[in-house]
């Protein structure tokens, strides 16, 4: 669905490129993530793909067509959720959706249903200037899917959301994937990327360092051990190698002789591997409830 080859982009006032000769592809129906810290080139790449930025070098094909030759019909094919909300503040939520829906050939039958999906039905007739950041983000997200696009570009889609509303957004993303949509997510939230993405690329300083499934990436640094937490004159912990676990008498004795509180394998996180690969740490969003 999306093929990018040798993409380079330099902002006019910068001395060096922000995006440095990157190549990647995204299959139809895949959720693909760019995972990296602020300033890594994630949003710049997305802005190029949605035709907000031009003047790049390299080749981009979307749906077997060169992006540089795409006309305005392209915007009916894509849905975009920007990191920062951009609404008409003097209009209500429903008025904003009605206004923006006029740009698209496909119209949603019931915009109120969309607002209900993200918990904004009761505030449909409230002016957006009175919305919290989280409410604006949810309205921002629902606007990206209201014309039933084939491809979604989501920039930090759960930024500023409390856990309940973040869950609503992630469930909608999962439903969009089930409907066959191709989804490109840029984020530095490793938990979102791990849960939602079929594959991720680590991007740092404009370069792609590694691309694979979250599971395969985490296995690069995972320990083949399990950690047992149990009660024995207080809370105790012990680690055991997974190999030969069934014949490990020390492990079996812990199970037989104590009240077990938890048992889990010690997997590396995407953040752990990101640090190993790039030497930099991802920064998680602070919630703005």
N, C-alpha and C positions, 0 to 999 in steps of 0.2 A: 504493500500500500504506500509506504514512504521509503524512498531510497536517497540517501545523502552521501555524496562522494567528494572528498577533499575540500570540504567547506572551510573557507577562511573569511573572517570579517574583522575589519578594523574601523573603529569609530574615527571620524575625521580629526579630532583633536588629540587622539592617543598616538603614542610613539610606536606601539606594538599591537598586533591583533588581539582581540578579545577571544575570538574563536580561531583555533590554530590547526587547520588541516585535519578536520575530523570526518570520519565516515561511519555510517551506521544504517541499518535498515529495520523497518517495522512491518510485520506481517499483518494482513487483514484480520481483525478480531483480536489483536494482541494489545495488552496493556504494557507499555514500555516506559521506563522511568529514567530520567536524568537525575542522579543523586550527587549533590555536591554543596559546598558552603556558598554563602553569598559572594557574588563577584566571580564565580567560577566560569561563567559563560552559559549557564542554563537558560536564563530568560532571553538572552540575546539570540540563542539558537531558535527558541520558540518564536520570537518576534520575526525572524527571517522566514520561518515556515508558514506564518500566518500573513506574510506580506506587509508587515509594518516596517520592516527594514529591507532596503535593497542595496545594491552596490557590493554584493558579496562575490567571491570567486569560488569556483567549484560547480558541481552539478546537483540539482535537486529534482527528483521525479516523484510526483504524487498521483496515484491512480494511473500510472503509466503516461503521465503528461509532464512536460517540463514546467516547473513552477514559474519560471521567468516569463512564460508565454500565457499563463493563466489569466483569464479575464474576470469580470465581477461575478460570474456564475460560481466561481470558486468559493465565494463566501457563503453560498447556500449549502455547500458541501461540508463546511467546517463549523464547529462551535468552539468558542474561546471563553475561558474563565481566567480573567486577569488576577494577578496577586492582590492588587489594590482595587477596591470597588469603584466603579464609575457609573453613577446614576444621575438622573435629574432630580435634585433634592426637593424641589418644590412640587414634584408630582408624587402621587401615591405609588405603592408597589404595583398595583394592578395597572395603573396608567403607564408606568415605565414599561411593563411587559407589552402592553397594547401598542405603545409607540415603537418599540424596537421590533416587534413582530412584523411591522409594515415593511421592513427592509428585506424580508425573506419571502420566497415563493410559497413555502410550506407554512401553513398557519396551524397552531395547536388549537384543538377544538374547545378546550376549556382551560383557560389560564389559571382559574381559581384552583383547579386540581393540582397544577404545578406548585403553586404556593403552599398548598396543603402538604405536599411531599416533603417540604423543608420546614414545616411548622410555622408558616407565616399566614395561614388562612385567616386567622382572627385579626391580623394587622394589614390585610389587603388594601384597606382604604385609608391607611395612615400615611402621611407624607414621609418620604424617605429621610428627610432631614431630622426626623425624630427617631430614626432607627439607631440601634447600637451598631458597633463595628461588626459584630457577629451576625446580626440580622442583615446588614448590607452584604456581607460575604455570601450568605445563603441566597439572597436575591440575585447576586452576581452569578452564582453557580447555576441557578435554575434558568437564567437567561441563556446560558450556553447550550442548553439542550432543547429549548422550546420549539425549534424548527426541525427537529429530528435529523441532525447532521450525521454524516457517515464517520467523520473524524472529530475527536474532541482533543483540544489542547488545554490542559489544566495546569495553571501555574500556582503552586502552593494551595491546593483546593480546600484544605482544612485549617488554613491560617486563621487565628483569632477565634476559633470555635471551641466551645466547651465539649467534653467527651460525648455527651448525648447527641448534640447536633453534628459533631464530627462523624459520629456513627451513621447518622442519616445520610450524610453526603457520601460516605464510603459505600453504603448499601446501594445508593443510586448508581455509583460508578460500577459496582459489581453487576447490577442489573443491565446497565448499558453494554457492558462486555458480553453478557449473555445474549443480548440482542444483536450481537455481531459487530458492534462499533469498534473502531480502532482508536486507542486512547494513548496520548502522549502526556505524561505527567512530569513536571519539573518540581523538585522538592529538595529540602534538606532535612525532611522528617523521615528518618530511617524506618520508623514503625509503619508509616503509611506505605512506603515503598515496599517493605517486606510483605505486607498483607495484600496489596493491590496488584503489584506488577508481576507479569510473567517473566520479564527480563529487565535488568537495570544496567546502566552504564555509570561508572564513576567518572565524573568530570572534575578536573582540577586545573586551574590556570589555563583554561581554554583547550585542554587536551583530554581525550578519553583514555583512561588508564586500564580499565577492565570492563568487559561486557559479558554477562551471563545471567542465569536464573539466580534469584536471591538464595535459594537452597544450596546451589553449587558454590556460590561465593562464600557463604558462611562456613561450608565444610573445609574451605582452605585453611581456616584457623581454629576449627573446633577441636576440643579435646575428647578423646574416646573414653570418657569417664562419666560415672553418674555420681550425683551428690545426694546423700541421705541425711535428712534432718530428723532427729528423734529425741525423746525425753528420757533422761537418765541423770537424776540429780541436777536437773536443769536442762536447757536445750543444748544438744550436742550435734555436731555434724561430722560426717566422714565421707571420703571419696574412694571409689573403687573403679578399677579398670573394667571396661565392658567386656573385654576378651576373657573368656573363662569364668564369667560371672556366676554361672550356675554351680560351679564347683568351688567357689570361693567361700571357705568356711567362716572367715571373719565377717563377710557380708551376710551370710545366712544367720549367723549368731546375732547380728544387729537386728535382723528382722524378727527372729524368734523371741528375743529377750527384752525388747523395748517397744514402747508405743511410738509408731512411725508418724511423723507429722507431714513429711513430703519426700518424694523421690523424683529427681529429674536429671536429664542429661545436661552436660555443660557445653552448650553450643555457643560459638562466637556469634555476635550480632553483626549486622551490616556496618555499624559504627566501628566495631573492633577491626574488621577487615579493611575498612576505609582508612583507618589510621595506619595499619600495617602497610597498605599499598601506597598511600600518598604522603604519609607523615603529617597529615592534618586531621583535625577533628571536625566532625559535623556538629552544627549548633542546632538544637531543637528549638522550635517555636515556643514562646511563652503564650499561654492562653490569654485571650482578652474577652472574658465572658460578658 
